[in-house]
Amino acid sequence: MSELELDLLPTVSNDPATATNRCLITEVSITPVAFADPPLLNSVGVHEPFALRAIVVVRTEDGLYGLGETYGDEAHLVRLNRAGALLVGADAFNLNQVSSLVAASLADDAGVGGHGTGGMVTTTSLEDRVLSAFDVACLDIQGKALGVPVSTLLGGAVRDEVAFSGYLFYKWAGHPGHADDSWGAALDPAGIVAQARKIVDEYGFTALKLKGGVFEPEIEAATIEALREAFPDMPLRIDPNGVWTVDTAIKVGQRLEPVLEYLEDPCLSIEDNAAVRAAVKLPIATNMCVVSFNDVPPAIAAGAVDVVLSDHHFWGGLRRSQTLAGIAETFKLGLSMHSNSHLGISFAAMIQLAAATKNIDYACDTHWPWKLASDDVIVPSALEIRGGSVKVPTAPGLGIELDEEALARMHQQYLDCGLTKRDDTGYMQSIHPEFRLATPRW
């Protein structure tokens, strides 16, 4: 190659002072918000009147901003703020640098305490669950800088809409001391069938999932059978959140073999789920015993899982979730997505990731119908479920925009509600003092 040709090659530098095509981060803000949540029952209790989230806004020297969303428990907020402070001056295009800085922020985690993400899954990677929202925000910035949607950055969209399942819950008619909500009670098979008809009529879902682990397994099996009678052609799933014994899971699994699309987390451990899988002719799905990369080899070796329910909040963001998708493809595992109570930023991130992930084999989970339309921090109407699917936004980045007034209102709602962490068990015990956690329960 001639000297002239060498001179024409682009200059690549590792020195932030001389590198080109950068988006230097100048500000990171972490804002806790709260939004109304119905009394949805689960194996550890019941949802409180408000769900907590943290909204991450990353701004650059060029006036761009990127959005991320994650859990809003107090311990998680402390870690997010520590990481955000270190990211000022980093390059939003250099995700390796961002990841390293997040890891550095966690080097001295003493004194923070707590898992920080609420809910039932407490074995996720600390680094990945802190990294996730920053990864999403930086990809949002990259897409805006380049004028392309995040799905393009992830390799290109393989679908223009993403299918979701209707998420069914046993629930009270309303929170004690509050008016009944628009969904009403669902405490038996007939109540769940009525709930399913409402959610299918309003959103057009073509798959249904029942959150189990609330009542005796025989009642929950009868609920699934009632759903099959009401919706003869609908793919059905049940998730008891790991509170069944192996014997119970085998008994219920064999009963529901002709009915279910898959059985999700019947037991909590890899070993127990492997024992169930050996006795039941149903795929076993999980978002509880395989929640980090360290969990993958033993789960595959044991034959414990057929379907991994990915969650970018657990797995370190969108790029690392793509790594998981590659592992699933290599080992011929099914793939879909787990959901927790979320707002529009997380929903948009899920949609962009699913759009670019060719081996999404099942309709993804979402809590979207359970929140009030007015409770969000993004400009309305960018994301709508129609016919059970959401069209993938094609605007640059995540395809959504921040509503600053709504963010301020929902932050005030956080301050007013008085909650600092998710505590389904404590809330349940404040209403029913006899309630006790037990895993397994049946």
Number of C-alpha atoms within 10 A of each C-alpha: 5 6 7 8 8 10 9 8 8 8 10 9 10 8 8 12 7 10 12 13 8 18 22 20 24 18 16 22 15 19 19 26 27 27 22 18 17 24 25 23 23 22 23 22 22 24 23 22 19 20 27 30 27 24 24 24 21 26 23 22 13 12 9 16 24 28 27 26 26 29 29 28 23 23 19 25 24 17 20 27 18 17 23 25 16 15 25 19 15 19 21 27 20 16 17 12 14 23 21 13 21 25 17 14 21 16 10 9 12 7 7 14 11 13 17 22 25 19 17 13 15 15 14 22 16 20 20 21 25 31 29 26 31 31 28 29 26 28 30 28 27 26 23 20 18 12 14 19 24 33 28 19 19 18 13 17 21 14 15 16 18 20 22 28 25 26 24 22 23 25 24 19 19 18 19 11 6 9 9 14 13 9 16 16 20 20 17 15 19 14 17 22 21 17 22 23 16 13 21 18 11 14 18 18 23 19 23 24 23 22 20 28 25 22 18 12 20 13 14 22 20 16 22 25 20 16 24 18 13 14 17 12 11 17 19 23 23 26 22 23 25 27 25 24 19 23 14 19 27 21 16 19 24 16 16 22 15 12 22 20 21 24 27 29 27 31 27 22 15 23 17 20 28 21 18 24 24 13 15 20 16 21 18 24 28 30 23 24 24 28 21 21 14 11 14 18 10 13 19 17 11 16 16 26 24 23 24 25 22 25 23 28 26 27 26 25 26 25 19 17 21 20 13 20 21 16 14 20 15 9 10 12 19 20 25 23 23 20 20 15 18 21 24 22 27 23 19 23 28 25 27 31 30 29 26 21 23 16 17 22 13 19 22 24 22 19 18 21 13 18 18 12 11 10 18 22 22 20 15 16 8 16 21 14 18 14 15 21 22 19 18 24 21 18 15 20 32 33 21 23 17 18 13 12 12 17 20 15 16 23 22 14 18 22 14 10 17 10 18 17 20 22 18 21 20 17 16 20 15 10 12 12 10 8 14 13 12 11 14 17 17 16
